[in-house]
Amino acid sequence: MAIDRTGLAEFLRRRREALQPEDVGLPRGQRRRTEGLRREEVAVLCSMSTDYYARLERARGPQPSEQMIAAIAQGLHLGLEERDHLFRLAGHQPPVRGASDDRHVSPGLLRVLDRLDDTPAEIVTELGETLRQTRMGVALTGDLTGFRGPARSLGYRWFTDPATRARYLADDHHQLSRIYAAGLRDLVTLRGPRSRAARLADQLLTESALFREYWELHEVGLRPGSGKRFVHPEVGQLDLQCQTLLDPDQSHLLLVYTAVPGSESHEKLELLSVLGSSVG
């Protein structure tokens, strides 16, 4: 496919002008004369230089890679139809819809996450890979978005990294191990023997005796409860409730963690908010 530079430039400009700062979790500020977002704001959202993005809007520069187009689609909060259109304008085939490695988060889910800045929350894939976190989410569990390869999956880290298990109450380890093993077995059956879930299971069978122990139970259909007990290195144990919102088109989950008002865990979350702000 050939790149349509003019079409790409016009589409990017229109989508940028249609977005307001509050649509993407940015402060509006004062004396704002720009219609929609500024180019430098879009560049920050897309993790690229302002100059690179500006050249695309001016129909100049090299053909952007698929990774760049994916970053722009996410930064501009595009829906799936818009994302696929952007890929074609840039001369690339769009990603397969609903694939387990599709990291494009729907704009609706992003809008909800953007409004949860004072609450621990994250968006994860069906394999437990964290795609986005709120500021408080990072304060609670650490930054989980920087892992690469199989370590992106919480289930993989659970069975291969003792430090991951240490973030949860020891009394819950047995049940959580059952849940992660059963959940992966469910996914392997659902997605098939050539899926990423199947490859992850094969890798864990090779690398983790703990995983083999629970995999051999052949349990399926286990679901985590709404209660989550974390062990934070600075504030200690937190007893939280986890509410889940599902995006069925992408198989992404928005997880939101809250504490009962007035409880000790609620006070610890407030302390984490202060600690997170001082670190940032």
C-alpha positions as CSV (number, residue, x, y, z in Angstrom):
1,M,0.0,0.0,0.0
2,A,1.2,3.5,-0.8
3,I,1.1,6.3,1.7
4,D,-1.4,9.1,1.0
5,R,0.5,12.0,2.4
6,T,-2.1,14.6,1.8
7,G,-4.9,12.5,3.1
8,L,-2.8,11.6,6.2
9,A,-2.0,15.2,6.9
10,E,-5.6,16.4,6.6
11,F,-6.9,13.5,8.7
12,L,-4.4,14.2,11.5
13,R,-5.2,17.9,11.5
14,R,-8.9,17.4,11.6
15,R,-8.7,14.9,14.5
16,R,-6.3,17.1,16.4
17,E,-8.6,20.1,16.0
18,A,-11.6,18.1,17.2
19,L,-10.0,17.2,20.5
20,Q,-10.1,19.5,23.6
21,P,-7.5,19.2,26.4
22,E,-10.0,17.9,28.8
23,D,-10.8,15.1,26.3
24,V,-7.3,13.6,26.8
25,G,-6.7,14.5,30.5
26,L,-4.7,17.7,29.9
27,P,-5.3,21.0,31.6
28,R,-6.8,23.7,29.5
29,G,-4.8,26.6,30.8
30,Q,-5.5,30.3,30.1
31,R,-5.4,32.4,26.9
32,R,-5.9,29.4,24.7
33,R,-6.4,30.4,21.1
34,T,-5.7,27.2,19.3
35,E,-8.7,25.3,17.9
36,G,-8.4,21.9,19.6
37,L,-5.1,20.5,20.7
38,R,-1.7,22.1,20.0
39,R,0.7,20.1,17.9
40,E,3.1,19.9,20.8
41,E,0.4,18.5,23.0
42,V,-0.3,15.7,20.5
43,A,3.4,15.0,20.3
44,V,3.6,14.5,24.0
45,L,0.5,12.2,24.0
46,C,2.1,10.2,21.2
47,S,5.6,10.1,22.7
48,M,7.3,11.7,19.7
49,S,9.0,15.0,18.8
50,T,6.8,18.0,17.9
51,D,8.9,18.4,14.7
52,Y,8.2,14.9,13.6
53,Y,4.5,15.2,14.2
54,A,4.4,18.7,12.5
55,R,6.0,17.2,9.4
56,L,3.3,14.6,9.1
57,E,0.6,17.3,9.2
58,R,2.5,19.2,6.5
59,A,2.6,16.1,4.3
60,R,6.4,15.9,4.6
61,G,9.0,13.6,6.0
62,P,9.5,9.8,5.7
63,Q,6.7,7.2,5.8
64,P,5.8,6.6,9.5
65,S,6.3,3.1,10.8
66,E,3.4,1.0,12.0
67,Q,4.6,1.6,15.6
68,M,4.5,5.4,15.0
69,I,1.0,5.2,13.5
70,A,-0.2,3.0,16.5
71,A,1.2,5.6,18.9
72,I,-0.6,8.5,17.0
73,A,-3.9,6.6,16.9
74,Q,-3.7,6.1,20.7
75,G,-2.6,9.6,21.4
76,L,-5.5,11.1,19.4
77,H,-7.9,8.7,21.1
78,L,-9.1,7.2,17.8
79,G,-11.8,4.6,17.6
80,L,-11.1,1.4,15.8
81,E,-12.6,2.5,12.5
82,E,-10.5,5.7,12.7
83,R,-7.4,3.8,13.7
84,D,-7.7,1.4,10.7
85,H,-8.3,4.4,8.4
86,L,-5.1,6.1,9.7
87,F,-3.1,2.9,9.1
88,R,-4.3,2.7,5.5
89,L,-3.6,6.4,4.9
90,A,0.0,5.8,6.1
91,G,0.4,2.8,3.7
92,H,0.0,0.0,6.2
93,Q,-2.4,-2.8,6.8
94,P,-4.4,-2.2,10.0
95,P,-3.9,-4.6,13.0
96,V,-6.2,-7.6,13.3
97,R,-9.3,-6.6,15.3
98,G,-9.5,-8.2,18.7
99,A,-6.1,-9.9,18.5
100,S,-4.7,-10.6,22.0
101,D,-1.6,-8.4,21.2
102,D,-3.6,-5.4,20.1
103,R,-2.6,-2.6,22.5
104,H,-4.9,0.1,21.1
105,V,-7.2,1.2,24.0
106,S,-10.6,2.5,23.1
107,P,-11.2,6.2,23.5
108,G,-14.1,5.5,25.8
109,L,-12.0,3.5,28.2
110,L,-9.3,6.2,28.0
111,R,-11.7,8.9,28.9
112,V,-12.8,7.0,32.0
113,L,-9.2,6.4,33.0
114,D,-8.3,10.1,32.5
115,R,-10.9,11.1,35.1
116,L,-9.6,8.7,37.8
117,D,-6.4,10.6,38.6
118,D,-7.0,10.4,42.3
119,T,-7.8,6.6,42.2
120,P,-5.6,3.6,41.6
121,A,-6.7,2.2,38.2
122,E,-5.2,0.4,35.2
123,I,-6.2,-0.9,31.8
124,V,-5.0,-4.5,31.2
125,T,-5.2,-7.1,28.4
126,E,-6.7,-10.5,28.8
127,L,-3.2,-11.8,29.5
128,G,-2.8,-9.3,32.4
129,E,-0.5,-6.9,30.5
130,T,-0.9,-3.4,31.9
131,L,-1.3,-0.8,29.0
132,R,-2.2,2.3,31.1
133,Q,-2.1,3.3,34.7
134,T,-3.2,6.3,36.7
135,R,-0.8,8.2,38.8
136,M,-2.3,6.5,41.9
137,G,-2.1,3.1,40.1
138,V,1.7,3.6,39.8
139,A,1.9,4.6,43.5
140,L,0.1,1.4,44.5
141,T,1.8,-1.2,42.4
142,G,4.8,0.5,40.7
143,D,5.0,1.2,37.0
144,L,3.8,-1.9,35.3
145,T,3.9,-0.6,31.7
146,G,7.6,-0.9,31.1
147,F,8.0,-4.6,31.0
148,R,8.9,-6.4,27.8
149,G,8.3,-9.8,26.3
150,P,6.4,-12.4,28.4
151,A,7.2,-10.3,31.6
152,R,4.5,-7.9,30.4
153,S,2.0,-10.5,31.8
154,L,1.2,-10.4,35.5
155,G,0.6,-14.1,35.4
156,Y,4.1,-14.7,34.0
157,R,5.7,-12.4,36.6
158,W,3.6,-14.1,39.4
159,F,5.1,-17.5,38.7
160,T,8.7,-16.4,37.9
161,D,9.4,-13.4,40.1
162,P,9.1,-13.6,43.9
163,A,9.1,-9.8,44.1
164,T,5.7,-9.8,42.3
165,R,4.2,-12.2,44.8
166,A,5.6,-10.2,47.7
167,R,3.2,-7.3,46.6
168,Y,0.3,-9.5,47.8
169,L,-0.6,-10.9,51.1
170,A,1.1,-14.3,51.7
171,D,-2.2,-15.9,52.8
172,D,-3.6,-15.2,49.3
173,H,-0.8,-16.7,47.3
174,H,-2.2,-20.2,47.0
175,Q,-5.6,-19.0,45.7
176,L,-4.1,-16.4,43.4
177,S,-1.8,-19.1,41.9
178,R,-4.9,-21.2,41.2
179,I,-6.7,-18.3,39.6
180,Y,-3.8,-17.3,37.3
181,A,-3.1,-20.9,36.2
182,A,-6.8,-21.6,35.6
183,G,-7.3,-18.3,33.8
184,L,-4.4,-19.0,31.4
185,R,-5.8,-22.5,30.8
186,D,-9.2,-20.9,29.9
187,L,-7.5,-18.5,27.5
188,V,-5.5,-21.3,25.8
189,T,-8.7,-23.2,25.1
190,L,-10.5,-20.1,23.9
191,R,-7.7,-18.7,21.7
192,G,-6.2,-21.9,20.5
193,P,-2.9,-23.8,20.4
194,R,-1.1,-21.2,18.3
195,S,-2.2,-18.2,20.4
196,R,0.0,-15.9,22.6
197,A,-1.7,-17.5,25.6
198,A,-0.5,-21.0,24.5
199,R,3.0,-19.7,24.0
200,L,3.0,-18.1,27.4
201,A,1.8,-21.3,29.0
202,D,4.5,-23.3,27.2
203,Q,7.2,-20.9,28.4
204,L,5.9,-21.0,32.0
205,L,5.9,-24.8,31.9
206,T,9.6,-24.7,30.9
207,E,10.6,-22.0,33.4
208,S,8.5,-22.3,36.5
209,A,8.1,-25.4,38.8
210,L,5.5,-23.4,40.7
211,F,3.4,-22.9,37.5
212,R,3.7,-26.6,36.6
213,E,2.3,-27.5,40.1
214,Y,-0.8,-25.5,39.6
215,W,-1.2,-26.2,35.8
216,E,-1.3,-29.9,36.5
217,L,-4.4,-29.3,38.6
218,H,-6.3,-28.7,35.4
219,E,-8.6,-26.2,37.0
220,V,-10.8,-23.9,34.9
221,G,-13.4,-21.2,35.5
222,L,-11.9,-19.7,38.6
223,R,-12.6,-16.0,39.0
224,P,-11.0,-13.6,41.4
225,G,-13.2,-12.0,44.0
226,S,-13.7,-8.2,44.3
227,G,-11.4,-8.0,47.3
228,K,-7.7,-7.4,46.8
229,R,-5.1,-7.4,49.5
230,F,-1.9,-5.6,48.6
231,V,1.4,-5.3,50.6
232,H,3.0,-1.9,49.8
233,P,6.7,-1.5,50.8
234,E,6.0,1.9,52.4
235,V,2.5,1.8,53.9
236,G,2.0,-1.9,54.5
237,Q,-1.2,-3.9,53.9
238,L,-4.1,-2.4,51.9
239,D,-7.5,-4.1,51.7
240,L,-9.1,-2.8,48.5
241,Q,-12.1,-3.5,46.4
242,C,-11.6,-4.0,42.6
243,Q,-14.3,-2.9,40.2
244,T,-14.0,-4.1,36.6
245,L,-15.2,-2.5,33.3
246,L,-14.8,-4.7,30.2
247,D,-14.3,-3.5,26.6
248,P,-15.5,-6.6,24.7
249,D,-14.2,-5.3,21.3
250,Q,-10.6,-5.3,22.5
251,S,-10.8,-7.7,25.4
252,H,-9.4,-5.0,27.6
253,L,-10.3,-4.5,31.3
254,L,-10.4,-1.3,33.3
255,L,-9.6,-2.2,36.9
256,V,-10.4,0.4,39.6
257,Y,-9.2,0.0,43.2
258,T,-11.0,1.6,46.1
259,A,-11.1,1.4,49.9
260,V,-14.0,1.7,52.3
261,P,-14.2,5.4,53.4
262,G,-12.9,5.9,56.9
263,S,-11.0,2.6,56.9
264,E,-7.3,2.2,57.6
265,S,-6.8,1.3,54.0
266,H,-8.5,4.5,52.9
267,E,-6.1,6.5,55.0
268,K,-3.2,4.6,53.5
269,L,-4.4,5.4,50.0
270,E,-4.5,9.1,50.9
271,L,-0.9,8.8,52.2
272,L,0.1,7.1,49.0
273,S,-1.4,10.0,47.0
274,V,0.9,12.4,49.0
275,L,3.9,10.1,48.6
276,G,3.2,9.7,44.8
277,S,3.0,13.5,44.4
278,S,6.2,14.1,46.3
279,V,8.1,11.5,44.2
280,G,6.6,12.9,40.9
